[in-house]
């Protein structure tokens, strides 16, 4: 392995970042692996810990690694692309599984919620049922999701759906309701402490957000959804031709 050249014009931290990056390319560390600690890397390369910290920050900015406070730095998984089209069904879970991904989700909570904007979108004056979910793709946290439905339309959904299977499969099976995407808004935002806890990213890390309305093929509103995805793991591909 190449060593640090203290007489080179390239800053020491960049040399360390390049050396670690080379090891990532060679597969010395696989996606999900924890890198050696700052002290160990500093001793290995003969530099100060602050130099290693700068090098890790450089690799993190490139999306090659991510650092979890109190746990260390980990090799990032390559981003997973999710295709969005108006003609496609709205089940993210089923689409991911159909593409060969291992998908599981955990129901974090279910509660009665009252968001005026969402009640207008769902065309109801009654209370809303909100579900909070954590989705894993290939056993790595991928999105924190929220979903709202009209309680009066699906009063038994909390009892009939355990949160592990696709919600859309449950709606089709129990209520005969299929869903398509009616609209989507995509933007970025920094991770909150709540996001960081579940998605295993630093507070302030970039997230990719997607929100909108799901409706039946006849345009009847069914659910309002919001997904908060890890910026290093999520890509959204928008198709306009329905392919």
C-alpha positions as CSV (number, residue, x, y, z in Angstrom):
1,X,0.0,0.0,0.0
2,X,1.2,3.5,-0.8
3,X,2.4,5.6,2.1
4,X,2.0,9.3,2.9
5,X,4.4,11.7,1.2
6,X,4.9,14.6,3.5
7,X,6.8,16.6,0.7
8,X,4.0,16.3,-1.8
9,X,1.9,19.3,-2.8
10,X,-1.3,17.3,-2.0
11,X,-2.5,18.0,1.6
12,X,-2.0,15.1,4.0
13,X,-5.8,14.7,4.6
14,X,-6.4,14.3,0.9
15,X,-3.6,11.7,0.6
16,X,-5.2,9.8,3.5
17,X,-8.7,10.1,1.8
18,X,-7.2,8.8,-1.5
19,X,-5.6,5.8,0.3
20,X,-8.8,4.8,2.0
21,X,-10.8,5.4,-1.2
22,X,-8.4,3.1,-3.0
23,X,-9.1,0.4,-0.4
24,X,-12.8,0.9,-1.0
25,X,-12.3,0.4,-4.7
26,X,-10.3,-2.8,-4.1
27,X,-13.0,-4.2,-1.8
28,X,-10.9,-4.2,1.3
29,X,-14.0,-2.9,3.0
30,X,-17.4,-3.9,1.8
31,X,-20.6,-1.8,1.9
32,X,-21.8,-1.8,5.5
33,X,-18.4,-2.5,7.0
34,X,-17.1,-0.3,9.8
35,X,-13.8,1.4,9.1
36,X,-11.0,1.4,11.7
37,X,-11.3,4.2,14.3
38,X,-9.6,7.5,13.9
39,X,-6.8,6.6,16.3
40,X,-6.1,3.4,14.4
41,X,-6.1,5.1,11.1
42,X,-3.9,7.8,12.4
43,X,-1.4,5.3,13.6
44,X,-1.6,3.3,10.4
45,X,-0.8,6.3,8.2
46,X,1.4,8.1,10.6
47,X,-0.7,11.3,10.8
48,X,-2.6,13.2,13.4
49,X,-6.2,12.3,14.3
50,X,-7.4,15.6,13.0
51,X,-5.9,14.8,9.6
52,X,-7.8,11.5,9.6
53,X,-11.0,13.3,10.6
54,X,-10.6,15.7,7.6
55,X,-10.0,12.7,5.3
56,X,-13.2,10.9,6.6
57,X,-15.2,14.1,6.1
58,X,-13.9,14.3,2.5
59,X,-15.0,10.7,1.8
60,X,-18.4,11.3,3.5
61,X,-19.0,14.4,1.3
62,X,-18.4,12.1,-1.7
63,X,-21.0,9.7,-0.4
64,X,-18.5,6.9,0.0
65,X,-18.8,6.5,3.7
66,X,-21.2,7.8,6.4
67,X,-20.4,8.5,10.1
68,X,-22.8,7.6,12.9
69,X,-22.2,9.6,16.1
70,X,-20.8,7.4,18.8
71,X,-20.5,4.4,16.5
72,X,-17.9,5.2,13.8
73,X,-17.6,5.4,10.1
74,X,-19.2,2.9,7.7
75,X,-18.8,2.1,4.0
76,X,-21.9,3.4,2.2
77,X,-24.0,1.2,0.1
78,X,-24.6,2.3,-3.5
79,X,-27.8,4.2,-3.9
80,X,-31.0,2.3,-4.8
81,X,-33.1,3.7,-7.6
82,X,-36.9,3.8,-7.3
83,X,-38.9,4.5,-10.5
84,X,-41.9,6.8,-10.3
85,X,-44.5,6.8,-13.1
86,X,-48.1,7.9,-13.2
87,X,-49.2,4.6,-14.7
88,X,-47.4,2.4,-12.2
89,X,-48.9,1.2,-8.9
90,X,-48.2,3.2,-5.8
91,X,-46.7,0.3,-3.7
92,X,-43.0,1.1,-3.2
93,X,-42.6,-2.1,-1.2
94,X,-44.0,-4.3,-4.0
95,X,-42.0,-2.5,-6.7
96,X,-38.8,-3.0,-4.8
97,X,-39.4,-6.7,-4.2
98,X,-40.3,-7.2,-7.9
99,X,-36.8,-5.8,-8.7
100,X,-35.2,-8.4,-6.6
101,X,-34.6,-6.3,-3.5
102,X,-35.0,-7.7,0.1
103,X,-37.6,-5.3,1.6
104,X,-39.0,-5.2,5.0
105,X,-40.7,-2.6,7.0
106,X,-41.4,-1.9,10.7
107,X,-44.6,-0.2,11.9
108,X,-43.3,2.4,14.5
109,X,-46.7,3.9,15.5
110,X,-50.3,4.3,14.6
111,X,-52.3,7.3,15.8
112,X,-55.2,9.6,15.1
113,X,-53.9,12.8,13.5
114,X,-55.5,16.0,12.3
115,X,-53.7,17.8,9.5
116,X,-56.1,20.2,7.7
117,X,-54.1,20.1,4.5
118,X,-54.3,16.3,4.4
119,X,-58.0,16.3,5.2
120,X,-58.6,18.6,2.3
121,X,-56.5,16.3,0.0
122,X,-58.5,13.2,1.2
123,X,-61.8,15.0,0.9
124,X,-62.9,14.3,4.4
125,X,-64.0,16.2,7.5
126,X,-63.3,13.4,9.9
127,X,-60.1,12.3,11.7
128,X,-57.1,10.9,9.9
129,X,-55.3,7.7,10.8
130,X,-51.6,8.1,10.6
131,X,-49.0,5.3,10.3
132,X,-45.3,5.9,10.8
133,X,-43.0,3.3,9.2
134,X,-39.3,2.5,8.9
135,X,-38.5,0.7,5.6
136,X,-35.3,-1.4,5.2
137,X,-34.0,-2.3,1.7
138,X,-31.4,-5.1,1.7
139,X,-31.4,-4.9,5.5
140,X,-30.3,-1.2,5.5
141,X,-32.6,1.6,6.7
142,X,-33.9,3.3,3.6
143,X,-36.8,5.5,4.4
144,X,-38.9,6.9,7.3
145,X,-42.4,7.1,6.0
146,X,-45.7,8.6,7.1
147,X,-49.1,7.7,5.6
148,X,-52.5,9.2,6.3
149,X,-55.9,7.7,5.4
150,X,-59.4,8.8,6.3
151,X,-60.4,6.9,9.4
152,X,-64.1,6.9,8.4
153,X,-63.2,5.1,5.1
154,X,-60.9,2.5,6.6
155,X,-62.0,2.2,10.3
156,X,-60.5,-1.3,10.8
157,X,-57.2,-0.8,9.0
158,X,-55.2,-0.5,12.2
159,X,-56.4,-4.0,13.3
160,X,-56.2,-5.6,9.9
161,X,-52.7,-4.4,8.9
162,X,-49.7,-5.3,10.9
163,X,-47.3,-2.9,9.1
164,X,-45.0,-5.7,7.8
165,X,-46.7,-6.4,4.5
166,X,-47.5,-3.9,1.8
167,X,-50.3,-1.5,2.9
168,X,-51.5,-1.6,-0.7
169,X,-51.9,-5.3,-0.7
170,X,-54.0,-5.0,2.5
171,X,-56.2,-2.3,0.9
172,X,-56.7,-4.5,-2.2
173,X,-57.4,-7.6,-0.2
174,X,-59.6,-6.1,2.5
175,X,-61.3,-3.2,0.7
176,X,-60.8,-3.9,-3.0
177,X,-59.0,-0.6,-3.4
178,X,-56.0,-0.3,-5.8
179,X,-53.9,2.8,-5.8
180,X,-51.9,4.9,-8.3
181,X,-49.8,8.0,-7.7
182,X,-51.8,11.2,-8.2
183,X,-49.0,13.6,-7.7
184,X,-45.5,13.8,-6.1
185,X,-43.3,16.6,-4.8
186,X,-39.6,15.9,-4.3
187,X,-37.1,18.0,-2.3
188,X,-34.2,17.8,0.0
189,X,-33.9,18.6,3.8
190,X,-31.4,18.0,6.6
191,X,-31.9,15.0,8.9
192,X,-33.5,15.8,12.2
193,X,-32.5,14.0,15.4
194,X,-35.5,11.7,14.9
195,X,-34.4,10.9,11.3
196,X,-30.9,10.3,12.5
197,X,-31.9,7.8,15.1
198,X,-33.8,5.6,12.7
199,X,-31.9,6.1,9.5
200,X,-28.5,5.8,11.1
201,X,-27.1,9.1,9.7
202,X,-25.7,12.2,11.4
203,X,-28.0,15.0,12.4
204,X,-28.0,17.4,9.4
205,X,-27.1,14.8,6.8
206,X,-28.9,15.3,3.5
207,X,-32.2,13.5,3.0
208,X,-34.3,13.1,-0.1
209,X,-38.0,13.6,0.5
210,X,-40.9,12.6,-1.6
211,X,-44.6,13.4,-0.7
212,X,-47.9,13.4,-2.4
213,X,-51.3,11.8,-2.9
214,X,-52.3,8.3,-3.9
215,X,-55.7,7.8,-5.6
216,X,-57.7,5.0,-7.3
217,X,-57.6,4.6,-11.0
218,X,-60.8,6.7,-11.0
219,X,-59.1,9.6,-9.2
220,X,-60.7,9.0,-5.8
221,X,-58.2,10.0,-3.1
222,X,-57.0,7.2,-0.8
223,X,-53.8,8.2,1.0
224,X,-51.3,11.0,1.6
225,X,-47.8,9.8,1.8
226,X,-44.4,11.2,2.8
227,X,-41.1,9.4,2.5
228,X,-37.8,10.7,4.1
229,X,-34.9,8.8,2.5
230,X,-31.2,8.7,3.1
231,X,-29.4,10.9,0.6
232,X,-26.7,8.3,0.1
233,X,-29.1,5.4,-0.5
234,X,-32.1,6.8,-2.4
235,X,-32.5,7.8,-6.0
236,X,-35.9,8.6,-7.6
237,X,-36.3,8.2,-11.3
238,X,-39.3,10.0,-12.9
239,X,-40.7,8.5,-16.1
240,X,-43.1,10.6,-18.2
241,X,-44.0,8.1,-20.8
242,X,-45.5,5.5,-18.5
243,X,-42.8,2.9,-19.3
